[in-house]
Amino acid sequence: MPLFGEVFVSELIKKPVLDPKGDELGTVRDFIVVKGEPLPRVSALILEKKKKQYLLEWKNVGIFNRRIISSNIYVLKVQPYGPSDDDLLIARDIFDKQIVDANGAKVVRVNDVKLEGQNAYACLVGVDVGIRGILRRFGVERKSEKLYRLFGKTLVHNLISWSFIQPLEPRLTTISLIVPRQMISALHPADIADIISEVPQEQGVALFKGLDPNVAAEALHELEPNVKRAIIEGLDKDYATDVVERMPPDEAADLLSDLESDKAKEILESIEKDEAEDIQELLAHEEDTAGGLMTNQFIAYPAGLTVQEAIEKLRLDSPEVETVYYIYVVENEKLLGIASLRDLILSSPGVRLSEIMETKSKTVSPNTNQQDVAELISKYNLLAIPVVDDENNLLGIVTIDDIVDILLPPPSRKKRRSV
C-alpha cells in the first residue's frame, strides 16, 4: 500500500475512492484506527456515497496517497458501515481532542493527524497542533504559505510525534491523548495544576494518579477546590494519605478543609499522629487571620547554641521544612528573638545565637487580621513574621508567599472548618 511522502488526514477527507474500473466507491469520510506495534494503524476507511456509509478494509486498498486512493474490490463488494462507539475514528475521535504539550507546559488541540507508510500499513506517526493544521483543514495551507512569505515570515510546523503520546485510558477507543507522565512530572507544579485544570475532570484525575507522590503533593495545592475534591475522592486511601503526608501542614489543612468531613477524617486518621495534630491545629483557625495563614513548620533553636552548631543542625533540619528564612530563638517554646540566615553566615562560628538575635522583632497573634499581617510584612520588609499567643509561645509563622496569596488569592483558599 504505497504512501508517498507525508500524508495528513485532512488532505484525504472527502477524497474520492475509485474501484479497479475507475468508478467511484464513495468519498473518504473517516478512518478506523486500531492498536499496532509500535504505532497505531489504519484498519479501514469509512466511505460515504449518497448519504450512506460503507467500510473499505485496509487489505482491500490499492493506491493510497494524497492524489489517488483506489480499491482492489468493486462497488458491489463494499460492505455498509454502521457507526459504532467501539471503533476509534480519526476525524470523529482524535480531531480537536486536547493533549498536553510538555515543552510548552500547556494544553493544545489536535488539528490534524499525520500518516506514514510502515510495513504495508498507514500508521499514525504524529499530530499537528499548530496553525498549519487548521489551515490545512480549511484547504488554504498552500495559499497561506505564500501570503506569509510576502511578509517575510515562515508558517511553522508544530507536530508532536506519536511516540510522545499515549492514551490516558487503557482502551485506545476512549482516547484522550497525553504526553508521558514522566515528562509532566518534570514540569513546575503550578504548570501541572494548570494542565490538569484545562483538561476534562476525568482526564485530570487520571493524569494526577500517575504522578510521583512528591510532585502530586506540590501540585495539589494549586488546584481549584472542586478539582481537588474529585482527585482525592478518586484516589485510594493509601495513595491519598501518602500525598497529604508530603504536603506542608498549612497546605494540607487547606486541602482537608475542601473535603467532606468524613473523607477528611479518614485521611487524618491514616496519617502519622504528629502530622495529624499539626494539621488539626491549623484547621481550628479562621481563614482571614494570621492563624489561618500560618504554617507550624519552622526552624527554632535554643539561645545557647553556637552559630556553627546552628548551621550544622540546620543542614539536617531544613529539608523537612518548606520555607527557611529565619532561625527562631526559643526557650521552652517562648520566642526570645530571631536570627536571619545572613546573620548566621556573617557571624563567627563560636558566637551564640543569643548574641546575634534580634530581640525587638515584630510578631502577630493568631487572631490578627490577615490584612494587618500583610501591612506589617510590607512595612518592615519581612520574609516571614512569627505568630505567638498571649504568653509569647511561638505557634507558627506567616511567610511572604502567604501574603502574595492574599494579594492574588488562589481559588483554593477558602474558609476553613474543623474536621
Contacts in CASP RR format, 6 or more apart in sequence:
PFRMAT RR
TARGET T0000
AUTHOR 0000-0000-0000
METHOD contacts of the structure
MODEL  1
MPLFGEVFVSELIKKPVLDPKGDELGTVRDFIVVKGEPLPRVSALILEKK
KKQYLLEWKNVGIFNRRIISSNIYVLKVQPYGPSDDDLLIARDIFDKQIV
DANGAKVVRVNDVKLEGQNAYACLVGVDVGIRGILRRFGVERKSEKLYRL
FGKTLVHNLISWSFIQPLEPRLTTISLIVPRQMISALHPADIADIISEVP
QEQGVALFKGLDPNVAAEALHELEPNVKRAIIEGLDKDYATDVVERMPPD
EAADLLSDLESDKAKEILESIEKDEAEDIQELLAHEEDTAGGLMTNQFIA
YPAGLTVQEAIEKLRLDSPEVETVYYIYVVENEKLLGIASLRDLILSSPG
VRLSEIMETKSKTVSPNTNQQDVAELISKYNLLAIPVVDDENNLLGIVTI
DDIVDILLPPPSRKKRRSV
1 58 0 8 1.000
1 61 0 8 1.000
1 62 0 8 1.000
1 64 0 8 1.000
1 117 0 8 1.000
1 120 0 8 1.000
1 121 0 8 1.000
1 122 0 8 1.000
2 63 0 8 1.000
2 64 0 8 1.000
2 65 0 8 1.000
3 64 0 8 1.000
3 65 0 8 1.000
3 115 0 8 1.000
3 116 0 8 1.000
3 117 0 8 1.000
3 122 0 8 1.000
4 65 0 8 1.000
4 66 0 8 1.000
5 65 0 8 1.000
5 116 0 8 1.000
6 114 0 8 1.000
6 115 0 8 1.000
6 116 0 8 1.000
7 64 0 8 1.000
7 65 0 8 1.000
7 66 0 8 1.000
7 114 0 8 1.000
7 115 0 8 1.000
7 116 0 8 1.000
7 122 0 8 1.000
8 66 0 8 1.000
8 112 0 8 1.000
8 113 0 8 1.000
8 114 0 8 1.000
8 115 0 8 1.000
8 128 0 8 1.000
8 133 0 8 1.000
8 136 0 8 1.000
9 31 0 8 1.000
9 90 0 8 1.000
9 91 0 8 1.000
9 95 0 8 1.000
9 112 0 8 1.000
9 113 0 8 1.000
9 114 0 8 1.000
9 115 0 8 1.000
10 112 0 8 1.000
10 133 0 8 1.000
10 136 0 8 1.000
10 137 0 8 1.000
10 139 0 8 1.000
11 66 0 8 1.000
11 136 0 8 1.000
12 28 0 8 1.000
12 31 0 8 1.000
12 66 0 8 1.000
12 69 0 8 1.000
13 28 0 8 1.000
13 29 0 8 1.000
13 30 0 8 1.000
13 91 0 8 1.000
14 27 0 8 1.000
14 28 0 8 1.000
14 29 0 8 1.000
15 27 0 8 1.000
15 28 0 8 1.000
15 66 0 8 1.000
15 69 0 8 1.000
16 24 0 8 1.000
16 26 0 8 1.000
16 27 0 8 1.000
16 28 0 8 1.000
16 69 0 8 1.000
17 24 0 8 1.000
17 25 0 8 1.000
17 26 0 8 1.000
17 27 0 8 1.000
17 28 0 8 1.000
17 45 0 8 1.000
17 47 0 8 1.000
17 56 0 8 1.000
17 69 0 8 1.000
17 70 0 8 1.000
17 71 0 8 1.000
18 24 0 8 1.000
18 25 0 8 1.000
18 68 0 8 1.000
18 69 0 8 1.000
18 70 0 8 1.000
18 71 0 8 1.000
19 25 0 8 1.000
19 70 0 8 1.000
19 71 0 8 1.000
19 73 0 8 1.000
19 74 0 8 1.000
19 75 0 8 1.000
20 70 0 8 1.000
20 71 0 8 1.000
20 72 0 8 1.000
20 73 0 8 1.000
20 74 0 8 1.000
21 74 0 8 1.000
22 70 0 8 1.000
23 74 0 8 1.000
23 75 0 8 1.000
24 49 0 8 1.000
25 47 0 8 1.000
25 49 0 8 1.000
25 54 0 8 1.000
25 56 0 8 1.000
25 71 0 8 1.000
25 75 0 8 1.000
25 78 0 8 1.000
26 47 0 8 1.000
26 48 0 8 1.000
26 49 0 8 1.000
26 54 0 8 1.000
27 47 0 8 1.000
27 48 0 8 1.000
27 49 0 8 1.000
28 45 0 8 1.000
28 46 0 8 1.000
28 47 0 8 1.000
28 48 0 8 1.000
28 69 0 8 1.000
29 46 0 8 1.000
29 47 0 8 1.000
29 48 0 8 1.000
29 53 0 8 1.000
29 91 0 8 1.000
30 45 0 8 1.000
30 46 0 8 1.000
30 89 0 8 1.000
30 90 0 8 1.000
30 91 0 8 1.000
30 92 0 8 1.000
31 42 0 8 1.000
31 44 0 8 1.000
31 45 0 8 1.000
31 46 0 8 1.000
31 89 0 8 1.000
31 90 0 8 1.000
31 91 0 8 1.000
31 122 0 8 1.000
32 42 0 8 1.000
32 43 0 8 1.000
32 44 0 8 1.000
32 45 0 8 1.000
32 46 0 8 1.000
32 55 0 8 1.000
32 87 0 8 1.000
32 88 0 8 1.000
32 89 0 8 1.000
33 40 0 8 1.000
33 41 0 8 1.000
33 42 0 8 1.000
33 43 0 8 1.000
33 88 0 8 1.000
33 89 0 8 1.000
33 90 0 8 1.000
33 94 0 8 1.000
33 124 0 8 1.000
33 172 0 8 1.000
34 40 0 8 1.000
34 41 0 8 1.000
34 43 0 8 1.000
34 88 0 8 1.000
34 172 0 8 1.000
35 172 0 8 1.000
36 123 0 8 1.000
38 163 0 8 1.000
39 118 0 8 1.000
39 123 0 8 1.000
39 124 0 8 1.000
39 125 0 8 1.000
39 162 0 8 1.000
39 163 0 8 1.000
40 123 0 8 1.000
40 124 0 8 1.000
40 162 0 8 1.000
40 172 0 8 1.000
41 58 0 8 1.000
41 118 0 8 1.000
41 121 0 8 1.000
41 122 0 8 1.000
41 123 0 8 1.000
41 124 0 8 1.000
42 58 0 8 1.000
42 90 0 8 1.000
42 115 0 8 1.000
42 121 0 8 1.000
42 122 0 8 1.000
42 123 0 8 1.000
42 124 0 8 1.000
43 57 0 8 1.000
43 58 0 8 1.000
44 55 0 8 1.000
44 56 0 8 1.000
44 57 0 8 1.000
44 58 0 8 1.000
45 55 0 8 1.000
45 56 0 8 1.000
45 58 0 8 1.000
45 61 0 8 1.000
45 69 0 8 1.000
46 53 0 8 1.000
46 54 0 8 1.000
46 55 0 8 1.000
46 56 0 8 1.000
46 81 0 8 1.000
46 89 0 8 1.000
47 53 0 8 1.000
47 54 0 8 1.000
47 55 0 8 1.000
47 56 0 8 1.000
47 78 0 8 1.000
47 81 0 8 1.000
48 54 0 8 1.000
52 80 0 8 1.000
53 80 0 8 1.000
53 81 0 8 1.000
53 82 0 8 1.000
53 83 0 8 1.000
54 78 0 8 1.000
54 79 0 8 1.000
54 80 0 8 1.000
54 81 0 8 1.000
55 78 0 8 1.000
55 79 0 8 1.000
55 80 0 8 1.000
55 81 0 8 1.000
56 71 0 8 1.000
56 73 0 8 1.000
56 78 0 8 1.000
58 121 0 8 1.000
58 122 0 8 1.000
60 71 0 8 1.000
60 72 0 8 1.000
60 73 0 8 1.000
61 69 0 8 1.000
61 70 0 8 1.000
61 71 0 8 1.000
61 72 0 8 1.000
62 69 0 8 1.000
62 70 0 8 1.000
62 71 0 8 1.000
62 72 0 8 1.000
63 69 0 8 1.000
63 70 0 8 1.000
64 70 0 8 1.000
64 122 0 8 1.000
71 78 0 8 1.000
85 173 0 8 1.000
86 173 0 8 1.000
87 173 0 8 1.000
88 94 0 8 1.000
88 172 0 8 1.000
88 173 0 8 1.000
88 175 0 8 1.000
90 113 0 8 1.000
90 124 0 8 1.000
93 173 0 8 1.000
93 175 0 8 1.000
94 110 0 8 1.000
94 113 0 8 1.000
94 127 0 8 1.000
94 175 0 8 1.000
94 177 0 8 1.000
95 110 0 8 1.000
95 111 0 8 1.000
95 112 0 8 1.000
95 113 0 8 1.000
96 109 0 8 1.000
96 110 0 8 1.000
96 111 0 8 1.000
97 109 0 8 1.000
97 110 0 8 1.000
97 175 0 8 1.000
97 176 0 8 1.000
97 177 0 8 1.000
98 107 0 8 1.000
98 108 0 8 1.000
98 109 0 8 1.000
98 110 0 8 1.000
98 176 0 8 1.000
98 177 0 8 1.000
98 198 0 8 1.000
98 199 0 8 1.000
98 200 0 8 1.000
98 203 0 8 1.000
99 107 0 8 1.000
99 108 0 8 1.000
99 109 0 8 1.000
99 110 0 8 1.000
99 127 0 8 1.000
99 129 0 8 1.000
99 160 0 8 1.000
99 165 0 8 1.000
99 177 0 8 1.000
99 178 0 8 1.000
99 179 0 8 1.000
100 106 0 8 1.000
100 107 0 8 1.000
100 108 0 8 1.000
100 177 0 8 1.000
100 178 0 8 1.000
100 179 0 8 1.000
100 184 0 8 1.000
100 195 0 8 1.000
100 199 0 8 1.000
100 207 0 8 1.000
101 107 0 8 1.000
101 108 0 8 1.000
101 129 0 8 1.000
101 160 0 8 1.000
101 179 0 8 1.000
102 164 0 8 1.000
102 179 0 8 1.000
102 183 0 8 1.000
102 184 0 8 1.000
102 186 0 8 1.000
102 187 0 8 1.000
105 187 0 8 1.000
105 188 0 8 1.000
105 191 0 8 1.000
105 194 0 8 1.000
105 195 0 8 1.000
106 191 0 8 1.000
106 194 0 8 1.000
106 195 0 8 1.000
106 198 0 8 1.000
107 195 0 8 1.000
107 198 0 8 1.000
107 199 0 8 1.000
108 129 0 8 1.000
108 130 0 8 1.000
109 129 0 8 1.000
110 127 0 8 1.000
110 128 0 8 1.000
110 129 0 8 1.000
110 177 0 8 1.000
111 127 0 8 1.000
111 128 0 8 1.000
111 129 0 8 1.000
111 130 0 8 1.000
111 132 0 8 1.000
111 133 0 8 1.000
111 134 0 8 1.000
111 136 0 8 1.000
111 137 0 8 1.000
112 127 0 8 1.000
112 128 0 8 1.000
112 132 0 8 1.000
112 133 0 8 1.000
112 136 0 8 1.000
112 137 0 8 1.000
113 124 0 8 1.000
113 126 0 8 1.000
113 127 0 8 1.000
113 128 0 8 1.000
114 124 0 8 1.000
114 125 0 8 1.000
114 126 0 8 1.000
114 127 0 8 1.000
114 128 0 8 1.000
114 159 0 8 1.000
115 122 0 8 1.000
115 123 0 8 1.000
115 124 0 8 1.000
115 125 0 8 1.000
116 122 0 8 1.000
116 123 0 8 1.000
116 125 0 8 1.000
117 123 0 8 1.000
118 125 0 8 1.000
124 162 0 8 1.000
125 161 0 8 1.000
125 162 0 8 1.000
126 159 0 8 1.000
126 160 0 8 1.000
126 161 0 8 1.000
126 162 0 8 1.000
126 165 0 8 1.000
127 159 0 8 1.000
127 160 0 8 1.000
127 162 0 8 1.000
127 165 0 8 1.000
127 177 0 8 1.000
128 136 0 8 1.000
128 157 0 8 1.000
128 158 0 8 1.000
128 159 0 8 1.000
129 158 0 8 1.000
129 159 0 8 1.000
129 160 0 8 1.000
130 156 0 8 1.000
130 157 0 8 1.000
130 158 0 8 1.000
131 155 0 8 1.000
131 156 0 8 1.000
131 158 0 8 1.000
132 141 0 8 1.000
132 155 0 8 1.000
132 156 0 8 1.000
132 157 0 8 1.000
132 158 0 8 1.000
133 141 0 8 1.000
135 141 0 8 1.000
135 144 0 8 1.000
135 155 0 8 1.000
141 155 0 8 1.000
144 155 0 8 1.000
145 155 0 8 1.000
148 154 0 8 1.000
148 155 0 8 1.000
160 179 0 8 1.000
164 179 0 8 1.000
164 180 0 8 1.000
164 183 0 8 1.000
165 177 0 8 1.000
165 178 0 8 1.000
165 179 0 8 1.000
166 177 0 8 1.000
166 178 0 8 1.000
166 179 0 8 1.000
166 180 0 8 1.000
167 174 0 8 1.000
167 175 0 8 1.000
167 176 0 8 1.000
167 177 0 8 1.000
167 178 0 8 1.000
168 176 0 8 1.000
168 177 0 8 1.000
168 178 0 8 1.000
168 203 0 8 1.000
168 206 0 8 1.000
168 207 0 8 1.000
169 175 0 8 1.000
169 176 0 8 1.000
169 206 0 8 1.000
176 199 0 8 1.000
176 200 0 8 1.000
176 203 0 8 1.000
176 206 0 8 1.000
178 184 0 8 1.000
178 203 0 8 1.000
178 207 0 8 1.000
181 207 0 8 1.000
181 210 0 8 1.000
181 211 0 8 1.000
184 192 0 8 1.000
184 195 0 8 1.000
184 207 0 8 1.000
184 211 0 8 1.000
185 192 0 8 1.000
185 211 0 8 1.000
185 212 0 8 1.000
185 215 0 8 1.000
187 195 0 8 1.000
189 215 0 8 1.000
189 218 0 8 1.000
189 219 0 8 1.000
189 222 0 8 1.000
190 219 0 8 1.000
190 222 0 8 1.000
192 211 0 8 1.000
192 215 0 8 1.000
192 219 0 8 1.000
192 222 0 8 1.000
193 219 0 8 1.000
193 220 0 8 1.000
193 222 0 8 1.000
193 223 0 8 1.000
194 222 0 8 1.000
195 207 0 8 1.000
196 204 0 8 1.000
196 207 0 8 1.000
196 208 0 8 1.000
196 219 0 8 1.000
196 223 0 8 1.000
196 227 0 8 1.000
196 231 0 8 1.000
197 223 0 8 1.000
197 224 0 8 1.000
197 227 0 8 1.000
199 207 0 8 1.000
201 227 0 8 1.000
201 230 0 8 1.000
204 227 0 8 1.000
204 231 0 8 1.000
205 230 0 8 1.000
205 231 0 8 1.000
205 234 0 8 1.000
208 216 0 8 1.000
208 219 0 8 1.000
208 220 0 8 1.000
208 231 0 8 1.000
208 235 0 8 1.000
209 234 0 8 1.000
209 235 0 8 1.000
209 239 0 8 1.000
210 216 0 8 1.000
211 219 0 8 1.000
213 239 0 8 1.000
213 242 0 8 1.000
213 243 0 8 1.000
213 246 0 8 1.000
214 246 0 8 1.000
216 243 0 8 1.000
216 246 0 8 1.000
217 243 0 8 1.000
217 244 0 8 1.000
217 246 0 8 1.000
217 247 0 8 1.000
220 228 0 8 1.000
220 231 0 8 1.000
220 243 0 8 1.000
220 247 0 8 1.000
220 251 0 8 1.000
220 255 0 8 1.000
221 247 0 8 1.000
221 251 0 8 1.000
221 254 0 8 1.000
221 255 0 8 1.000
221 412 0 8 1.000
222 410 0 8 1.000
222 412 0 8 1.000
223 231 0 8 1.000
223 412 0 8 1.000
224 411 0 8 1.000
224 412 0 8 1.000
225 258 0 8 1.000
225 411 0 8 1.000
225 412 0 8 1.000
225 414 0 8 1.000
228 255 0 8 1.000
228 258 0 8 1.000
228 259 0 8 1.000
228 412 0 8 1.000
229 258 0 8 1.000
229 259 0 8 1.000
229 260 0 8 1.000
232 240 0 8 1.000
232 255 0 8 1.000
232 259 0 8 1.000
232 263 0 8 1.000
232 267 0 8 1.000
233 259 0 8 1.000
233 263 0 8 1.000
235 243 0 8 1.000
237 266 0 8 1.000
237 267 0 8 1.000
237 270 0 8 1.000
238 270 0 8 1.000
240 267 0 8 1.000
241 267 0 8 1.000
241 270 0 8 1.000
241 271 0 8 1.000
244 252 0 8 1.000
244 255 0 8 1.000
244 256 0 8 1.000
244 267 0 8 1.000
244 271 0 8 1.000
245 271 0 8 1.000
245 272 0 8 1.000
245 275 0 8 1.000
247 255 0 8 1.000
248 295 0 8 1.000
248 297 0 8 1.000
248 322 0 8 1.000
249 275 0 8 1.000
249 278 0 8 1.000
249 279 0 8 1.000
249 282 0 8 1.000
249 295 0 8 1.000
249 296 0 8 1.000
249 297 0 8 1.000
250 282 0 8 1.000
250 292 0 8 1.000
250 293 0 8 1.000
250 294 0 8 1.000
250 295 0 8 1.000
250 296 0 8 1.000
250 297 0 8 1.000
250 402 0 8 1.000
252 275 0 8 1.000
252 279 0 8 1.000
253 279 0 8 1.000
253 282 0 8 1.000
253 283 0 8 1.000
253 416 0 8 1.000
254 412 0 8 1.000
254 413 0 8 1.000
254 416 0 8 1.000
255 412 0 8 1.000
256 264 0 8 1.000
256 267 0 8 1.000
256 268 0 8 1.000
256 279 0 8 1.000
256 283 0 8 1.000
256 419 0 8 1.000
257 264 0 8 1.000
257 283 0 8 1.000
257 414 0 8 1.000
257 415 0 8 1.000
257 416 0 8 1.000
257 417 0 8 1.000
257 419 0 8 1.000
258 412 0 8 1.000
258 414 0 8 1.000
259 267 0 8 1.000
261 419 0 8 1.000
264 419 0 8 1.000
265 419 0 8 1.000
268 276 0 8 1.000
268 279 0 8 1.000
268 280 0 8 1.000
268 419 0 8 1.000
269 276 0 8 1.000
271 279 0 8 1.000
278 296 0 8 1.000
278 297 0 8 1.000
280 418 0 8 1.000
280 419 0 8 1.000
281 296 0 8 1.000
282 291 0 8 1.000
282 292 0 8 1.000
282 294 0 8 1.000
282 295 0 8 1.000
282 296 0 8 1.000
282 416 0 8 1.000
283 416 0 8 1.000
283 417 0 8 1.000
283 418 0 8 1.000
283 419 0 8 1.000
284 418 0 8 1.000
285 291 0 8 1.000
285 292 0 8 1.000
285 294 0 8 1.000
285 366 0 8 1.000
285 416 0 8 1.000
286 292 0 8 1.000
286 367 0 8 1.000
286 415 0 8 1.000
286 416 0 8 1.000
287 413 0 8 1.000
287 414 0 8 1.000
287 415 0 8 1.000
287 416 0 8 1.000
288 369 0 8 1.000
288 370 0 8 1.000
289 366 0 8 1.000
289 367 0 8 1.000
289 368 0 8 1.000
289 369 0 8 1.000
289 370 0 8 1.000
290 364 0 8 1.000
290 365 0 8 1.000
290 366 0 8 1.000
290 367 0 8 1.000
290 368 0 8 1.000
290 370 0 8 1.000
290 373 0 8 1.000
290 385 0 8 1.000
290 387 0 8 1.000
290 398 0 8 1.000
291 366 0 8 1.000
291 367 0 8 1.000
291 387 0 8 1.000
291 395 0 8 1.000
291 396 0 8 1.000
291 398 0 8 1.000
292 366 0 8 1.000
292 370 0 8 1.000
292 416 0 8 1.000
293 370 0 8 1.000
293 373 0 8 1.000
293 398 0 8 1.000
293 402 0 8 1.000
293 403 0 8 1.000
293 405 0 8 1.000
293 406 0 8 1.000
294 366 0 8 1.000
294 387 0 8 1.000
294 395 0 8 1.000
294 396 0 8 1.000
294 397 0 8 1.000
294 398 0 8 1.000
294 402 0 8 1.000
295 322 0 8 1.000
295 323 0 8 1.000
295 396 0 8 1.000
295 397 0 8 1.000
295 398 0 8 1.000
295 399 0 8 1.000
295 402 0 8 1.000
296 395 0 8 1.000
296 396 0 8 1.000
297 320 0 8 1.000
297 321 0 8 1.000
297 322 0 8 1.000
297 323 0 8 1.000
298 321 0 8 1.000
298 328 0 8 1.000
298 384 0 8 1.000
298 386 0 8 1.000
298 394 0 8 1.000
298 396 0 8 1.000
298 397 0 8 1.000
299 314 0 8 1.000
299 317 0 8 1.000
299 318 0 8 1.000
299 321 0 8 1.000
299 324 0 8 1.000
299 326 0 8 1.000
299 327 0 8 1.000
299 328 0 8 1.000
300 327 0 8 1.000
300 328 0 8 1.000
300 329 0 8 1.000
300 330 0 8 1.000
300 394 0 8 1.000
301 310 0 8 1.000
301 313 0 8 1.000
301 327 0 8 1.000
301 328 0 8 1.000
301 329 0 8 1.000
301 330 0 8 1.000
301 353 0 8 1.000
302 329 0 8 1.000
302 330 0 8 1.000
302 331 0 8 1.000
302 353 0 8 1.000
303 329 0 8 1.000
303 330 0 8 1.000
303 331 0 8 1.000
303 336 0 8 1.000
303 352 0 8 1.000
303 353 0 8 1.000
303 354 0 8 1.000
303 357 0 8 1.000
304 352 0 8 1.000
304 353 0 8 1.000
304 354 0 8 1.000
305 313 0 8 1.000
305 352 0 8 1.000
305 353 0 8 1.000
306 349 0 8 1.000
306 350 0 8 1.000
306 351 0 8 1.000
306 352 0 8 1.000
306 353 0 8 1.000
307 344 0 8 1.000
307 347 0 8 1.000
307 348 0 8 1.000
307 349 0 8 1.000
307 350 0 8 1.000
307 351 0 8 1.000
307 352 0 8 1.000
307 353 0 8 1.000
307 356 0 8 1.000
308 349 0 8 1.000
308 350 0 8 1.000
310 327 0 8 1.000
310 339 0 8 1.000
310 344 0 8 1.000
310 353 0 8 1.000
311 344 0 8 1.000
311 349 0 8 1.000
314 324 0 8 1.000
314 327 0 8 1.000
314 344 0 8 1.000
318 324 0 8 1.000
323 384 0 8 1.000
323 399 0 8 1.000
323 401 0 8 1.000
324 341 0 8 1.000
325 340 0 8 1.000
325 341 0 8 1.000
325 383 0 8 1.000
325 384 0 8 1.000
325 399 0 8 1.000
325 400 0 8 1.000
326 338 0 8 1.000
326 339 0 8 1.000
326 340 0 8 1.000
326 341 0 8 1.000
326 383 0 8 1.000
326 384 0 8 1.000
326 397 0 8 1.000
327 338 0 8 1.000
327 339 0 8 1.000
327 340 0 8 1.000
327 341 0 8 1.000
327 344 0 8 1.000
327 353 0 8 1.000
327 357 0 8 1.000
328 335 0 8 1.000
328 337 0 8 1.000
328 338 0 8 1.000
328 386 0 8 1.000
328 394 0 8 1.000
328 397 0 8 1.000
329 335 0 8 1.000
329 336 0 8 1.000
329 337 0 8 1.000
329 338 0 8 1.000
329 339 0 8 1.000
329 353 0 8 1.000
329 354 0 8 1.000
329 357 0 8 1.000
330 336 0 8 1.000
330 394 0 8 1.000
333 393 0 8 1.000
333 394 0 8 1.000
334 391 0 8 1.000
334 392 0 8 1.000
334 393 0 8 1.000
334 394 0 8 1.000
335 361 0 8 1.000
335 363 0 8 1.000
335 386 0 8 1.000
335 388 0 8 1.000
335 392 0 8 1.000
335 393 0 8 1.000
335 394 0 8 1.000
336 354 0 8 1.000
336 357 0 8 1.000
336 359 0 8 1.000
337 357 0 8 1.000
337 358 0 8 1.000
337 359 0 8 1.000
337 361 0 8 1.000
338 357 0 8 1.000
338 358 0 8 1.000
338 361 0 8 1.000
338 386 0 8 1.000
339 353 0 8 1.000
339 356 0 8 1.000
339 357 0 8 1.000
339 358 0 8 1.000
340 358 0 8 1.000
343 356 0 8 1.000
343 357 0 8 1.000
344 356 0 8 1.000
347 355 0 8 1.000
347 356 0 8 1.000
361 386 0 8 1.000
362 376 0 8 1.000
362 380 0 8 1.000
362 382 0 8 1.000
362 385 0 8 1.000
363 385 0 8 1.000
363 386 0 8 1.000
363 387 0 8 1.000
363 388 0 8 1.000
363 392 0 8 1.000
364 372 0 8 1.000
364 373 0 8 1.000
364 376 0 8 1.000
364 385 0 8 1.000
364 386 0 8 1.000
364 387 0 8 1.000
364 388 0 8 1.000
364 398 0 8 1.000
365 387 0 8 1.000
365 388 0 8 1.000
365 389 0 8 1.000
365 390 0 8 1.000
366 387 0 8 1.000
366 389 0 8 1.000
366 395 0 8 1.000
368 387 0 8 1.000
370 406 0 8 1.000
371 406 0 8 1.000
373 385 0 8 1.000
373 398 0 8 1.000
373 403 0 8 1.000
374 403 0 8 1.000
374 406 0 8 1.000
374 407 0 8 1.000
376 382 0 8 1.000
376 385 0 8 1.000
377 384 0 8 1.000
377 385 0 8 1.000
377 398 0 8 1.000
377 400 0 8 1.000
377 403 0 8 1.000
378 403 0 8 1.000
382 400 0 8 1.000
383 399 0 8 1.000
383 400 0 8 1.000
384 397 0 8 1.000
384 398 0 8 1.000
384 399 0 8 1.000
384 400 0 8 1.000
385 397 0 8 1.000
385 398 0 8 1.000
386 394 0 8 1.000
386 396 0 8 1.000
386 397 0 8 1.000
387 394 0 8 1.000
387 395 0 8 1.000
387 396 0 8 1.000
387 397 0 8 1.000
387 398 0 8 1.000
388 394 0 8 1.000
388 395 0 8 1.000
389 395 0 8 1.000
405 413 0 8 1.000
END
